[in-house]
Amino acid sequence: MKVSSSRLDLMDTVTVDGVQEKDPLTMRFDEFELQRVASRHTVQQSEVNRPDLISGVEYGAVHFWWLILEINGVVDPWEIPEDARLTVPQILDYYDWFRQQKEST
């Protein structure tokens, strides 16, 4: 199921020194809730410092790395140790939530 979604759409546009840019601190992700059973991922040695690889394994696409970090409260991807157990939400939960966010704006 292909859904056009960009996390940039979840950020407010601000003006800094006369330049408009997206502000990641305004991303409205705090209302996201798991609706389906999430899976668990044990970080392999080859995935340490590479959340994009974890996303690739779990979703077949590397660009959802930030979703996995958000769900697990990881601020610094360089702090994910080998053997860490991460919660991985179903991608349909994200797509459903994203649609609701787009419709409410």
CNS distance restraints for C-alpha pairs under 8 A (distance, minus, plus):
assign (resid   3 and name CA) (resid  95 and name CA) 6.97 0.50 0.50
assign (resid   5 and name CA) (resid   9 and name CA) 7.52 0.50 0.50
assign (resid   5 and name CA) (resid  95 and name CA) 7.83 0.50 0.50
assign (resid   5 and name CA) (resid  98 and name CA) 7.29 0.50 0.50
assign (resid   6 and name CA) (resid  10 and name CA) 7.52 0.50 0.50
assign (resid   7 and name CA) (resid  11 and name CA) 7.12 0.50 0.50
assign (resid   7 and name CA) (resid  27 and name CA) 7.94 0.50 0.50
assign (resid   8 and name CA) (resid  22 and name CA) 6.78 0.50 0.50
assign (resid   8 and name CA) (resid  24 and name CA) 7.93 0.50 0.50
assign (resid   9 and name CA) (resid 102 and name CA) 7.96 0.50 0.50
assign (resid  10 and name CA) (resid  26 and name CA) 7.88 0.50 0.50
assign (resid  10 and name CA) (resid  27 and name CA) 5.20 0.50 0.50
assign (resid  10 and name CA) (resid  28 and name CA) 5.92 0.50 0.50
assign (resid  10 and name CA) (resid  29 and name CA) 7.82 0.50 0.50
assign (resid  10 and name CA) (resid 101 and name CA) 7.67 0.50 0.50
assign (resid  11 and name CA) (resid  22 and name CA) 5.85 0.50 0.50
assign (resid  11 and name CA) (resid  23 and name CA) 5.79 0.50 0.50
assign (resid  11 and name CA) (resid  24 and name CA) 5.82 0.50 0.50
assign (resid  11 and name CA) (resid  25 and name CA) 7.63 0.50 0.50
assign (resid  11 and name CA) (resid  26 and name CA) 5.36 0.50 0.50
assign (resid  11 and name CA) (resid  27 and name CA) 4.42 0.50 0.50
assign (resid  11 and name CA) (resid  28 and name CA) 6.88 0.50 0.50
assign (resid  12 and name CA) (resid  22 and name CA) 5.81 0.50 0.50
assign (resid  12 and name CA) (resid  23 and name CA) 5.86 0.50 0.50
assign (resid  12 and name CA) (resid  24 and name CA) 7.84 0.50 0.50
assign (resid  12 and name CA) (resid  26 and name CA) 5.86 0.50 0.50
assign (resid  12 and name CA) (resid  27 and name CA) 7.06 0.50 0.50
assign (resid  13 and name CA) (resid  20 and name CA) 6.37 0.50 0.50
assign (resid  13 and name CA) (resid  21 and name CA) 5.44 0.50 0.50
assign (resid  13 and name CA) (resid  22 and name CA) 4.52 0.50 0.50
assign (resid  13 and name CA) (resid  23 and name CA) 6.13 0.50 0.50
assign (resid  14 and name CA) (resid  20 and name CA) 5.55 0.50 0.50
assign (resid  14 and name CA) (resid  21 and name CA) 5.59 0.50 0.50
assign (resid  14 and name CA) (resid  22 and name CA) 6.20 0.50 0.50
assign (resid  14 and name CA) (resid  23 and name CA) 6.41 0.50 0.50
assign (resid  15 and name CA) (resid  19 and name CA) 5.21 0.50 0.50
assign (resid  15 and name CA) (resid  20 and name CA) 4.31 0.50 0.50
assign (resid  15 and name CA) (resid  21 and name CA) 6.26 0.50 0.50
assign (resid  16 and name CA) (resid  20 and name CA) 6.35 0.50 0.50
assign (resid  16 and name CA) (resid  21 and name CA) 7.30 0.50 0.50
assign (resid  23 and name CA) (resid  27 and name CA) 7.39 0.50 0.50
assign (resid  32 and name CA) (resid  94 and name CA) 7.80 0.50 0.50
assign (resid  32 and name CA) (resid  97 and name CA) 6.59 0.50 0.50
assign (resid  33 and name CA) (resid  93 and name CA) 7.81 0.50 0.50
assign (resid  34 and name CA) (resid  38 and name CA) 7.33 0.50 0.50
assign (resid  34 and name CA) (resid  89 and name CA) 6.64 0.50 0.50
assign (resid  34 and name CA) (resid  90 and name CA) 7.93 0.50 0.50
assign (resid  34 and name CA) (resid  93 and name CA) 6.30 0.50 0.50
assign (resid  35 and name CA) (resid  93 and name CA) 6.07 0.50 0.50
assign (resid  36 and name CA) (resid  89 and name CA) 7.61 0.50 0.50
assign (resid  36 and name CA) (resid  90 and name CA) 6.50 0.50 0.50
assign (resid  36 and name CA) (resid  93 and name CA) 6.80 0.50 0.50
assign (resid  37 and name CA) (resid  89 and name CA) 7.35 0.50 0.50
assign (resid  37 and name CA) (resid  90 and name CA) 7.14 0.50 0.50
assign (resid  38 and name CA) (resid  87 and name CA) 6.37 0.50 0.50
assign (resid  38 and name CA) (resid  88 and name CA) 5.46 0.50 0.50
assign (resid  38 and name CA) (resid  89 and name CA) 4.50 0.50 0.50
assign (resid  38 and name CA) (resid  90 and name CA) 5.72 0.50 0.50
assign (resid  39 and name CA) (resid  87 and name CA) 5.98 0.50 0.50
assign (resid  39 and name CA) (resid  88 and name CA) 5.10 0.50 0.50
assign (resid  39 and name CA) (resid  89 and name CA) 6.46 0.50 0.50
assign (resid  39 and name CA) (resid  90 and name CA) 7.46 0.50 0.50
assign (resid  40 and name CA) (resid  85 and name CA) 6.33 0.50 0.50
assign (resid  40 and name CA) (resid  86 and name CA) 5.50 0.50 0.50
assign (resid  40 and name CA) (resid  87 and name CA) 4.76 0.50 0.50
assign (resid  40 and name CA) (resid  88 and name CA) 5.70 0.50 0.50
assign (resid  41 and name CA) (resid  54 and name CA) 7.97 0.50 0.50
assign (resid  41 and name CA) (resid  58 and name CA) 7.99 0.50 0.50
assign (resid  41 and name CA) (resid  84 and name CA) 7.97 0.50 0.50
assign (resid  41 and name CA) (resid  85 and name CA) 5.50 0.50 0.50
assign (resid  41 and name CA) (resid  86 and name CA) 5.08 0.50 0.50
assign (resid  41 and name CA) (resid  87 and name CA) 6.49 0.50 0.50
assign (resid  41 and name CA) (resid  88 and name CA) 6.78 0.50 0.50
assign (resid  42 and name CA) (resid  82 and name CA) 7.78 0.50 0.50
assign (resid  42 and name CA) (resid  83 and name CA) 5.29 0.50 0.50
assign (resid  42 and name CA) (resid  84 and name CA) 5.54 0.50 0.50
assign (resid  42 and name CA) (resid  85 and name CA) 4.53 0.50 0.50
assign (resid  42 and name CA) (resid  86 and name CA) 6.36 0.50 0.50
assign (resid  43 and name CA) (resid  47 and name CA) 6.01 0.50 0.50
assign (resid  43 and name CA) (resid  48 and name CA) 6.78 0.50 0.50
assign (resid  43 and name CA) (resid  54 and name CA) 7.57 0.50 0.50
assign (resid  43 and name CA) (resid  80 and name CA) 7.93 0.50 0.50
assign (resid  43 and name CA) (resid  81 and name CA) 7.21 0.50 0.50
assign (resid  43 and name CA) (resid  82 and name CA) 5.17 0.50 0.50
assign (resid  43 and name CA) (resid  83 and name CA) 4.81 0.50 0.50
assign (resid  43 and name CA) (resid  84 and name CA) 5.30 0.50 0.50
assign (resid  43 and name CA) (resid  85 and name CA) 6.48 0.50 0.50
assign (resid  43 and name CA) (resid  86 and name CA) 7.54 0.50 0.50
assign (resid  44 and name CA) (resid  48 and name CA) 6.72 0.50 0.50
assign (resid  44 and name CA) (resid  82 and name CA) 5.53 0.50 0.50
assign (resid  44 and name CA) (resid  83 and name CA) 6.10 0.50 0.50
assign (resid  45 and name CA) (resid  82 and name CA) 5.27 0.50 0.50
assign (resid  45 and name CA) (resid  83 and name CA) 7.68 0.50 0.50
assign (resid  46 and name CA) (resid  50 and name CA) 7.86 0.50 0.50
assign (resid  47 and name CA) (resid  51 and name CA) 6.69 0.50 0.50
assign (resid  47 and name CA) (resid  53 and name CA) 6.06 0.50 0.50
assign (resid  47 and name CA) (resid  54 and name CA) 6.45 0.50 0.50
assign (resid  47 and name CA) (resid  82 and name CA) 7.62 0.50 0.50
assign (resid  48 and name CA) (resid  78 and name CA) 7.44 0.50 0.50
assign (resid  48 and name CA) (resid  80 and name CA) 6.30 0.50 0.50
assign (resid  48 and name CA) (resid  81 and name CA) 6.07 0.50 0.50
assign (resid  48 and name CA) (resid  82 and name CA) 5.89 0.50 0.50
assign (resid  49 and name CA) (resid  77 and name CA) 5.89 0.50 0.50
assign (resid  49 and name CA) (resid  78 and name CA) 4.77 0.50 0.50
assign (resid  49 and name CA) (resid  79 and name CA) 7.31 0.50 0.50
assign (resid  49 and name CA) (resid  80 and name CA) 6.59 0.50 0.50
assign (resid  50 and name CA) (resid  54 and name CA) 6.96 0.50 0.50
assign (resid  50 and name CA) (resid  77 and name CA) 7.46 0.50 0.50
assign (resid  51 and name CA) (resid  55 and name CA) 6.27 0.50 0.50
assign (resid  51 and name CA) (resid  65 and name CA) 5.22 0.50 0.50
assign (resid  51 and name CA) (resid  66 and name CA) 7.77 0.50 0.50
assign (resid  51 and name CA) (resid  68 and name CA) 7.91 0.50 0.50
assign (resid  51 and name CA) (resid  69 and name CA) 7.76 0.50 0.50
assign (resid  51 and name CA) (resid  77 and name CA) 6.74 0.50 0.50
assign (resid  52 and name CA) (resid  56 and name CA) 6.18 0.50 0.50
assign (resid  52 and name CA) (resid  62 and name CA) 4.72 0.50 0.50
assign (resid  52 and name CA) (resid  63 and name CA) 6.54 0.50 0.50
assign (resid  52 and name CA) (resid  64 and name CA) 7.28 0.50 0.50
assign (resid  52 and name CA) (resid  65 and name CA) 4.96 0.50 0.50
assign (resid  53 and name CA) (resid  57 and name CA) 6.26 0.50 0.50
assign (resid  53 and name CA) (resid  62 and name CA) 6.21 0.50 0.50
assign (resid  53 and name CA) (resid  65 and name CA) 7.89 0.50 0.50
assign (resid  54 and name CA) (resid  58 and name CA) 6.15 0.50 0.50
assign (resid  54 and name CA) (resid  62 and name CA) 7.55 0.50 0.50
assign (resid  54 and name CA) (resid  65 and name CA) 6.98 0.50 0.50
assign (resid  55 and name CA) (resid  59 and name CA) 5.54 0.50 0.50
assign (resid  55 and name CA) (resid  60 and name CA) 6.91 0.50 0.50
assign (resid  55 and name CA) (resid  61 and name CA) 6.11 0.50 0.50
assign (resid  55 and name CA) (resid  62 and name CA) 4.90 0.50 0.50
assign (resid  55 and name CA) (resid  63 and name CA) 6.89 0.50 0.50
assign (resid  55 and name CA) (resid  64 and name CA) 5.59 0.50 0.50
assign (resid  55 and name CA) (resid  65 and name CA) 4.97 0.50 0.50
assign (resid  55 and name CA) (resid  68 and name CA) 7.37 0.50 0.50
assign (resid  56 and name CA) (resid  60 and name CA) 4.48 0.50 0.50
assign (resid  56 and name CA) (resid  61 and name CA) 4.53 0.50 0.50
assign (resid  56 and name CA) (resid  62 and name CA) 4.39 0.50 0.50
assign (resid  56 and name CA) (resid  63 and name CA) 7.82 0.50 0.50
assign (resid  57 and name CA) (resid  61 and name CA) 7.69 0.50 0.50
assign (resid  58 and name CA) (resid  88 and name CA) 7.60 0.50 0.50
assign (resid  59 and name CA) (resid  64 and name CA) 7.58 0.50 0.50
assign (resid  59 and name CA) (resid  91 and name CA) 7.36 0.50 0.50
assign (resid  64 and name CA) (resid  68 and name CA) 6.94 0.50 0.50
assign (resid  65 and name CA) (resid  69 and name CA) 6.47 0.50 0.50
assign (resid  66 and name CA) (resid  70 and name CA) 6.04 0.50 0.50
assign (resid  67 and name CA) (resid  71 and name CA) 6.19 0.50 0.50
assign (resid  68 and name CA) (resid  72 and name CA) 6.30 0.50 0.50
assign (resid  68 and name CA) (resid  86 and name CA) 7.55 0.50 0.50
assign (resid  68 and name CA) (resid  87 and name CA) 7.11 0.50 0.50
assign (resid  68 and name CA) (resid  88 and name CA) 5.83 0.50 0.50
assign (resid  68 and name CA) (resid  89 and name CA) 7.39 0.50 0.50
assign (resid  69 and name CA) (resid  73 and name CA) 6.03 0.50 0.50
assign (resid  69 and name CA) (resid  74 and name CA) 4.89 0.50 0.50
assign (resid  69 and name CA) (resid  75 and name CA) 7.09 0.50 0.50
assign (resid  69 and name CA) (resid  77 and name CA) 7.32 0.50 0.50
assign (resid  70 and name CA) (resid  74 and name CA) 6.17 0.50 0.50
assign (resid  70 and name CA) (resid  75 and name CA) 7.68 0.50 0.50
assign (resid  71 and name CA) (resid  87 and name CA) 6.94 0.50 0.50
assign (resid  71 and name CA) (resid  88 and name CA) 7.48 0.50 0.50
assign (resid  71 and name CA) (resid  89 and name CA) 7.63 0.50 0.50
assign (resid  72 and name CA) (resid  86 and name CA) 6.44 0.50 0.50
assign (resid  72 and name CA) (resid  87 and name CA) 6.33 0.50 0.50
assign (resid  74 and name CA) (resid  79 and name CA) 7.93 0.50 0.50
assign (resid  74 and name CA) (resid  80 and name CA) 7.82 0.50 0.50
assign (resid  76 and name CA) (resid  80 and name CA) 7.78 0.50 0.50
assign (resid  80 and name CA) (resid  84 and name CA) 6.63 0.50 0.50
assign (resid  89 and name CA) (resid  93 and name CA) 6.88 0.50 0.50
assign (resid  89 and name CA) (resid  94 and name CA) 7.69 0.50 0.50
assign (resid  90 and name CA) (resid  94 and name CA) 7.14 0.50 0.50
assign (resid  91 and name CA) (resid  95 and name CA) 6.33 0.50 0.50
assign (resid  92 and name CA) (resid  96 and name CA) 6.00 0.50 0.50
assign (resid  93 and name CA) (resid  97 and name CA) 6.13 0.50 0.50
assign (resid  94 and name CA) (resid  98 and name CA) 5.88 0.50 0.50
assign (resid  95 and name CA) (resid  99 and name CA) 6.20 0.50 0.50
assign (resid  96 and name CA) (resid 100 and name CA) 6.45 0.50 0.50
assign (resid  97 and name CA) (resid 101 and name CA) 6.29 0.50 0.50
assign (resid  98 and name CA) (resid 102 and name CA) 6.22 0.50 0.50
assign (resid  99 and name CA) (resid 103 and name CA) 6.12 0.50 0.50
assign (resid 100 and name CA) (resid 104 and name CA) 6.17 0.50 0.50
assign (resid 101 and name CA) (resid 105 and name CA) 6.52 0.50 0.50
